[in-house]
Amino acid sequence: MLKSIFLRLGLVAMVFLVAHEAAGGKLSDLDKEVSKKSAAKADKKKEKKESKSHSSNSISTSSFGSGSYPSSGGGESFLGGFWSWLVVAPLQYRHDDPAASISRDEGEEGWAASGGRSIFPKHILGQATVPYVRVDYNRQSVDSEIDANDVRVEVGYKLVAFHARTTMFSDETDRTDFNQYYGVLRYGGYRPGFLPGTFEFSLGLGVAQIGDDKDTSGALTIPLKYHPTDWFGIEFRPAWYRWKDLAVGDYDISASLGYRFVQLRGGYRWLGIEDVDIDLNGPYAGVSVSF
């Protein structure tokens, strides 16, 4: 009789495990819904394309202002030329900057040569704005089933920086990683004649990779930081990319308390996917280390 009871319990456990594995978690449902919506969108695009009359095979062009730039074929693309201009132009621009001639104080570094002229404000070592190196770790709660570990690394010097961010969403059975990598142009620091405290605004272009299959798309981010005092700051990090051809809006707003080098951070992240009901929104708390 005891043997029969154990056998029945084993069968019940096996049925439960198979059913649980088949059902999957909420992240599995999200992946299936994204794939379904992406396939439907692709079908619509195909139908729309087939309904149009086929034009002759000629080089496509895009216009900006009064000029015309080839978007394929030989020559430099418009976006490539614009990006090159955006990088080079600030380095060529010079003007009288009172902040550049301020003598060095303890713990502060002038970005311009002593007595020179530059567009760059002063960089205060340890501030979260325009850091040489910064590492963030956040723990996010999406709902009762999903939470996330979020790690972001920023490395830069003066105008140019590299940002990398990995967010690992997980539930009881699945895990989905959102990876973002950006090359960033930034401007900010300490400039008392402009704003009290320190500030930074940036423009980043890069790629996003999502899921086990590393679905890849282009990505855009425009981070904004403002720290009116040494111990308090606010930051907003919007980003836009795609997952299986569906648009993703990723909006992160936070406030920090601390001093130079270390800040405690709390915020909220909205992460929504086009035409998908399941979202990955939720509050988070973490710590930032800056140099």
N, C-alpha and C positions, 0 to 999 in steps of 0.2 A: 504493500500500500504506500509506504514511504517513497519507494522508487517511482511509483506512478505519479505522486504529487510533484516530485522533483522534475520528472519528465514534462509534466504539464506546465510547470513554471518556466522551464527552459524554452518550451515552444512559445509561450506568451511573450517572454523576453525577446526571442528571436523575431517574432512578428512585429513587436514594438520598434525594435531597432531598424528593421527593414522599412517600416512605414515612416519612421523619423528620417532615415537617410534619403528616402524617396522624396519626402516633402521638402527637405532642405531648410535652410534658414532664410531670414528676411533678405540678406545680401544675395542669396541665390535667386530669390524672386526678383530682386532689382536687376540683376544681370539678364535674366530671361526677358523682363519687360523692356529693357534697353535694346536687346537684340531684336525683339518683335517690332518695336517702334522704328528702329533703324531700317529693318527690312521693308516695312510699309512705306517709309519715306523714300527709300531707294526705288521702289516700284512706281511711286508717284512721279519721281524725277524722270524715270525711264519713259513713262507714258507721255509726259509733257515734252520730252525731247523728241520722241517719235512723231508727235503731232505737228511739230514745226517742220517747215520745209528746210531741206539741207542746203546750206549756203556753199558757195565754191570754196575750195581749200586755199585760203589766203591767210597771211599773217594777221593775228588779232592784235588790236591796239587798244591802249587805254590812254585817256587824256587827262591832263591836270593843268588847269589854267589854259593858256593858249598853245601849249606844247603837246606833242604826241610822242608816246614812248612805246616801243615794242614790248609786248608781254611774253613773247616766245621768240625763238630763233636767235640770231647773232646780236651782238651788242649788249650793253648793260641794261638791265631792267630798271623800270622807274623806281620800284621799292629799294632795289640795291643802291641806286644813285642817291636816293633820299636818305637812306640809312647812313651812307658814307658822309653825306653833307652834315647830318645830325651829329656825327661823331667829331668831325673835323672843325666845324664852325665855332663851337665854344672854345676850342683850344687856340684858335686864331684871334678870337675877340679879346681885346685888352682895353681897360679904362681905369681911371683913378678910383681906387677902392680904399677907403680909410681903414677898413678892417684888415687889409693886407699889411699895413705898416705898423700894426700894434705889436709892441714888443712881446716876446714870449714870456708867459707866466708859468709857474710851476704846474705841471700836469697838462699843459696846453701846447699845441704844436701849430705854428703858422703854416698854411698850405702854400704861401708864396715865399719866394726868396726874401731875405731880410732887406727891407727898403725898396723892394720891387713893387710891381703893380700886377694885380691878377683879379679875375672875377670870383675866385674862390674865397668863401668865408673861412674862419678858423675852425679847425677840428679839435674838439676837446676829447682827449684820450679817456676811454671808458664810457662815453656817451653812446646811447642806442642809435643815435642818428649818424649817418655816413661813417659807420665803423670800418676799421680795417678787417676785423673778424667778429662775427656775432653768431651765436648758437641759441636757438629757441627750442624748448621742449614743452608741449602742451598735452593735456589729457582731456579729451572731449567726451561728453555723454550725449548721444543722439536720442535714444529712448531706452526702454527697459531691456531691449534685445541687443542693440548695437552701441558700441563705444569705439573710441579711436585713440591711437597714439600718433602724435604729430611732431615731426622733427624738421626744423628749418635751419639751413646754414647759409650765411652771407659772408663773402670774402671780396674785398675791394680796396681800391686806392684812388683817392680823389674822385674823378668823374665816372670811373668805370668800376663795375662790380659784377659778381656772379652770384646768383641765388639758386639754391636747390631746396626743394621741399618734398617730403614723403609723409603721406598720411595713410596709416594702416587701419582701415575700418574692419571690425570683426564682430561676429556673433557666435553662437554656440557651435556652429558647424562650418562656417565659411569665413574667408578673409578677402577683402578687395583693397588693393593699394592704388592710391592716386599719387603719381610722381610728377613733379614739375621742375623744369630746368630753364633758367633765364640768363641771358646777357643783359645787363642793365646799365643805362645812363642815369646818373643821379646828380643832384645839386642840393647843397644844404650845409649845415653846420652852425657856428655861432656868429651871428651878425646883428649886434645890438641896434644898429641904425635901421634895421629892417623889421625884426620881430624880437621880443624878449625871449630868452631861452634859446633852444636849438630847434632846427626844423630840417626836413628832407622831403623832396618830391622826386619821383623817379619814373622812368619809362623802361619796361622790360619786354623783350621779345624772346621766345624760346619754344619749347616743346612740352607736351604733357603726355604721359603714358599711364594707362589705366588697365587694371585687371591682370589676370594670369597671362593673357595673350599679348600684353604690352601694346594695346591699341594706342596708336600714336597720332597726335594732331599738333598743329601750330597752337601757340598760346601767347596771350597778351596780358600784362599786368601793369598797374599804375599805383604803386604804393605811396602812401602819404603818411608822414610822421610829424608830430609836433609835441615837443616837451617844453612847456612854458617855465618849468622850474627843474632843478637838478633831481628832485625826488618824484616827480609826477609826469606822465606822458600819455598821449593818446595816439593810436595808429589805425589806419584803414587800408586794407589790402584787397582791392577787387582784382579778380582774374577771370579771363574768359578763354575757354578751349572747347574741345569736342570729345565725345565718347561715342564711337561707332556712328559717326556723322550726326549725332544729336548735340545741340548746343548745351554747354554747361556754364552756369553762372556761379561763381565762387566768391562770396563776399565775407570778409573777416574784419571785425572791428574789435578793438581791445583798449584797455587802460592798464597802466603799469605804475607800481609803487616801488621805490628803492632809491639807490644812489648810483654813482658811477660803477661800472663793471657788472653789477648784479641787480636785476629788477624782477619782482614778482608780478605776474600778469594774469588778468582775467578778461574774458571776452565772449563773443558769440560769433558763430560761423554759419552762414546760410549757403548751402550747396544744393542747387536745384538743377534738374535735368529736363530738357525740352520734352513736353508731352508725357512725362513720367510722373505718376502720382506719388511714388515713394521718394522722399527727400532725405538728405543727410544733415539736417540742421541741428544745432545744439550748442549749449554753453561749454566753455572750457576754462581750465586754469593751468598755469604753468610758470616757467622761469626763463629768463633771458640772461645770457652772459655776453658782455660786449667788451671789445678792446679797440 
